Amino acid sequence: MKKSDYLSSSVMLYTVVFVMLGGLFVMAQAGTRTLWGEPKALGNGTARSFVVRNDQGKPVSIGISFTKNALSGLPTEAEPPEVMLALPEKADVHQFKYIVINWNPQGHEPKMYQVPHFDFHFYLVPNEEREKITENDAMQFAKAPPSQYLPVDYMQAPGGVPRMGAHWVNKTAQGLQGKSFRQTFIYGTYDGKVTLYEPMVSMAFLKTRTDFSAPIKQPAAFEKDGFYPTTYRIKYDKEHGEYRVSLDGLTLR
């Protein structure tokens, strides 16, 4: 074979391989499927839950999508009504039951979080259990889960919140390091059980439309089998004019 023929054949071979790999990539991307929950009003816009499944039908991401106009027309009272989102049908993320959005126009305690922000609560307990959590449950707030069910770098904040429980914060969080709070990840517990996962995001950070992703510090063990996230993400989808806050990298534990 002449050198020119060899080079020509090599180019054709690499072209075919590239096209095939490209095709496989497109197929893998096309193989994912997003399931959507019913939209609810949020500010002047709407919010809805979603679950992404891979080409094998396994959940890989769970989150909230809300339109850009949801950031305007929000309530201004100290404790606005929560927005509860049902998960999509056939989502197959059995450990997660529903998502609750809490808008805090004045922030809340402790002091580092006293700026306008959202709490995005991904609950692991049925709503009837959540509704029984009251401000008088000091013993249940104080009762921590076995240590293996929480990351070692997390510490419990004082007290607890009705319908939520006690909150556990990362010792390396921005607010604890003298930096302004932008986003953080919190665990919630009640009566010795992990009850919720919570990305908390400031309004100021959302308005920057920054694409942010960070690892979720993992516990040594999980009380129940299920698909649990390894990262969380905050992004703005310019094409659709939507914000998305998601728990990603769902992994069977």
C-alpha positions in Angstrom: 0.0 0.0 0.0 1.3 3.4 -0.9 1.9 5.9 1.9 -0.9 8.1 0.5 -3.3 5.2 0.4 -2.4 4.3 4.0 -3.0 7.9 5.2 -6.3 8.1 3.3 -7.4 4.8 4.9 -6.3 6.0 8.3 -8.3 9.2 8.0 -11.4 7.3 6.9 -11.0 4.8 9.8 -10.7 7.6 12.4 -13.5 9.5 10.8 -15.8 6.4 11.1 -14.7 5.8 14.7 -15.3 9.5 15.5 -18.7 9.4 13.9 -19.6 6.1 15.7 -18.4 7.5 19.1 -20.3 10.7 18.4 -23.4 8.7 17.6 -23.0 6.7 20.8 -22.7 10.0 22.8 -25.9 11.3 21.1 -27.7 8.1 21.8 -26.6 8.2 25.5 -27.8 11.8 25.7 -31.0 11.0 23.9 -31.5 8.0 26.2 -32.0 10.1 29.3 -35.6 11.0 30.1 -36.9 13.8 32.3 -40.1 13.2 34.2 -42.0 16.3 35.4 -44.3 17.0 38.3 -47.3 19.2 38.3 -46.4 23.0 38.4 -47.3 25.2 41.3 -47.4 29.0 41.6 -44.2 30.6 42.9 -44.0 34.4 42.8 -45.0 35.6 39.4 -44.0 32.3 37.9 -44.2 28.5 38.5 -42.1 25.7 40.0 -42.2 22.0 39.4 -40.3 18.9 40.4 -38.4 16.7 38.0 -36.5 13.4 38.0 -34.0 12.5 35.3 -33.5 8.8 34.4 -30.7 7.4 32.4 -30.9 5.1 29.3 -31.2 2.1 31.7 -34.2 3.7 33.4 -32.3 4.4 36.7 -32.8 7.8 38.4 -29.7 10.0 38.2 -31.0 13.4 39.3 -33.9 14.9 41.2 -34.7 18.6 41.5 -36.8 21.7 41.1 -37.2 23.8 38.1 -38.7 27.3 38.4 -39.3 30.0 35.8 -37.2 33.2 35.9 -40.3 35.3 36.8 -40.7 33.2 39.9 -38.1 35.4 41.6 -40.4 38.5 41.4 -43.7 39.0 43.1 -42.7 36.8 46.1 -44.4 37.3 49.5 -42.8 39.8 51.8 -44.2 38.7 55.2 -41.7 37.1 57.6 -42.9 33.5 57.2 -44.6 33.1 53.7 -46.6 30.0 52.9 -44.5 27.1 51.7 -44.8 25.6 48.2 -45.1 21.8 48.3 -44.3 19.9 45.1 -45.3 16.3 44.4 -42.8 14.2 42.6 -43.4 13.0 39.1 -45.3 9.7 38.7 -43.1 6.6 38.3 -40.1 8.6 39.4 -38.6 5.5 41.2 -36.8 7.5 43.9 -38.7 5.9 46.8 -36.6 7.4 49.6 -37.6 10.9 48.5 -41.3 11.6 49.1 -41.9 15.3 48.0 -40.1 18.7 47.9 -41.0 21.8 49.8 -39.8 25.3 48.8 -39.5 27.8 51.6 -38.9 31.4 50.7 -37.4 33.5 53.5 -37.5 37.3 52.5 -35.8 38.3 55.7 -33.7 35.2 56.2 -33.7 33.3 59.5 -31.4 32.4 62.4 -28.5 32.0 62.8 -27.3 35.4 61.9 -25.2 34.3 58.9 -28.4 33.3 57.1 -30.4 36.5 57.7 -30.4 37.4 54.1 -33.2 36.8 51.5 -32.9 33.1 50.4 -34.7 29.9 49.5 -34.6 26.6 51.4 -35.2 23.7 49.1 -36.3 20.7 51.2 -36.1 17.2 49.8 -38.0 15.1 52.3 -37.3 11.5 53.3 -40.4 11.1 55.5 -44.1 11.1 54.7 -46.0 14.4 55.0 -48.1 13.0 57.9 -45.0 12.6 59.9 -43.7 16.0 59.0 -46.9 17.7 60.1 -46.5 16.2 63.6 -43.2 18.1 64.2 -43.9 21.1 66.4 -41.9 23.8 68.1 -42.4 22.0 71.5 -40.4 18.9 70.4 -37.2 19.7 72.2 -36.3 16.1 73.0 -36.9 15.0 69.5 -34.8 17.8 68.1 -32.0 17.0 70.4 -32.0 13.3 69.6 -29.3 12.8 66.9 -29.2 9.8 64.5 -26.5 7.3 64.9 -23.2 8.9 63.9 -22.7 6.8 60.8 -25.8 8.4 59.2 -24.4 11.9 59.1 -21.1 13.2 57.6 -18.3 13.7 60.1 -17.9 17.4 59.2 -21.4 18.3 60.1 -22.6 19.8 63.4 -26.0 20.3 64.8 -27.5 23.8 65.0 -29.4 24.7 68.2 -33.1 23.9 68.5 -35.4 22.9 65.7 -38.1 24.1 63.3 -41.7 23.0 63.1 -42.4 20.6 60.2 -38.7 20.3 59.6 -36.7 19.3 62.6 -33.1 20.0 63.6 -30.6 21.2 61.1 -27.0 20.1 60.6 -24.5 22.4 58.9 -21.2 21.9 57.3 -18.4 23.2 59.6 -16.6 24.6 56.5 -19.7 26.5 55.2 -19.1 30.0 54.0 -21.1 31.6 56.8 -19.0 29.9 59.4 -15.8 31.0 57.8 -16.5 34.7 57.8 -17.7 34.8 54.2 -21.0 35.9 52.9 -23.6 33.1 52.5 -24.3 32.2 48.9 -25.2 28.5 48.9 -24.8 25.6 51.2 -26.1 22.1 51.8 -27.8 21.1 55.0 -29.1 17.8 56.6 -32.3 17.7 58.6 -33.0 15.3 61.4 -35.8 14.5 63.9 -36.1 12.0 66.7 -33.0 10.1 65.7 -33.6 10.0 61.9 -32.4 11.9 58.9 -35.6 13.6 57.5 -34.4 15.9 54.7 -31.7 17.1 52.4 -31.6 20.8 51.9 -29.8 23.0 49.4 -30.1 26.5 50.7 -29.5 29.4 48.2 -29.5 33.1 48.5 -31.5 35.3 46.2 -28.4 37.3 45.4 -26.6 34.2 44.2 -29.5 33.1 42.1 -29.6 36.5 40.3 -26.0 36.0 39.2 -27.1 33.0 37.2 -23.9 31.2 38.0 -23.7 27.5 37.1 -22.6 26.0 40.4 -22.0 22.4 41.5 -20.4 20.9 44.6 -20.0 17.4 46.2 -22.3 16.4 49.0 -20.4 15.1 52.0 -21.5 11.6 52.5 -22.3 9.6 55.7 -20.7 6.3 56.3 -24.0 4.5 56.0 -27.7 5.0 55.1 -30.6 3.9 57.2 -32.7 2.8 54.2 -31.7 1.5 50.8 -32.3 3.9 47.9 -30.8 6.3 45.4 -28.8 9.0 47.2 -27.1 12.1 45.7 -23.4 12.7 45.6 -23.5 16.3 44.3 -25.9 19.2 44.1 -26.2 21.8 41.4 -27.7 25.3 40.9 -27.9 26.5 37.3 -29.8 28.8 35.0 -31.1 27.4 31.8 -31.0 30.4 29.5 -32.6 28.5 26.6 -35.8 27.8 28.6 -35.6 30.8 31.0 -35.6 28.5 34.1 -33.6 28.0 37.2 -32.8 24.4 38.4 -31.7 23.2 41.8 -30.9 19.5 41.8 -29.5 16.6 43.7 -27.3 14.8 41.2 -25.2 11.6 40.8 -27.9 9.5 42.4 -26.3 6.3 43.5 -27.9 3.1 44.9 -26.9 2.6 48.5 
